[in-house]
Amino acid sequence: MLRCLIIAVASTLIAIPASAKSHTVRSGDSLWTIARKHGCTLNELKRANKLGKFLRPGQKLRIPRCSKSGSQKSNKRGKQTRSKKYRGRSGRGTYVVKSGDTLGRIAARHHQSIKKLKKWNGLKGNLIRAGQRLRVSSPSYKHDGRPVEGQSVGGPPRGRLAGGKQMQETEEWHIRRPHNAWGTAYTIYHLEAAIAAVRAKYPDIHPLSVGDLSAKKGGRLYPHKSHQSGRDADIGFYFDNVPAGYPKYFARTHGSGFHVAANWLFLRLLLKTANTKGGLQVVFLDYKLQKVLYEYVKENGASDEFLLRAFQYPRGISTRVGLIRHEPGHDNHYHFRFKCGASESHCYR
Ligand SMILES: [Zn+2]
């Protein structure tokens, strides 16, 4: 689908003379949506314009000739830009579907069964589409049967990380500090899968801001109290309109601009892992934002039993109930904590 979209973008651009293109900023535009609309990367757009901190409606931006709208010829010669490589990149443990792929062929190429691929990716039938990112190796074991990379040793407030995995930036998320983006295989697997699923449902959504997980070998990570053993992750929110500075920085909200549906989908997918080894242990989130989500979920017909299990709200900020809990300072990001994995024998709660 992504590929079709790009071809569609390219062909509409070809109809217009390539020089002197511009875009007039309307309210609700962000650099990200403008770049995406014109087939540019954020950096290409930034390079072509002298940009201040904020965009104002009515402002004219120069739209450069961008890699995604460029001629096919330059791509054939192998002069791929960074963004070109980024967009369908198949990372460790994931594969981006190309047109013509079948589930059977992908399974065979990665030495997996179709059944496993379907299970890991929540697929009901055999239908896949180009551009879709698939999990192609087990979150708990490598396909040669060795245990997971990334062992949490000790616990989040006093621990370390052995053989951790570094979360790599893709166009679906921005890593604020790559040297602090190390975690256990479960932590990274669950986060990446949930973010990819949100993007699949909301293809135009902005990249999510990924803050600190742990250091490469874990241990004390200033200024955090926990984040020591690869099982904590600070992650920004999804917004209706991307706030200035986001996703480079977190953005604070008590509800305004908060993309309730996308945030809920993201949370729901992670909450779903709570009954598994290596799944979600707890989420810290500001009480006011809990209320926003709670009301949305309730309105959409969630059972009382589910609401009680998922939310601390409305039982007060000091109650120790629900998977989503209030902690001060969590009005600009989620703090996810994952449980010990099946093979992590030195891992403590
Ligand atoms: Zn945190």
Residues whose N, C-alpha, C, O or C-beta is under 5 A from the ligand:
A	BS01	ZN	D234 H335
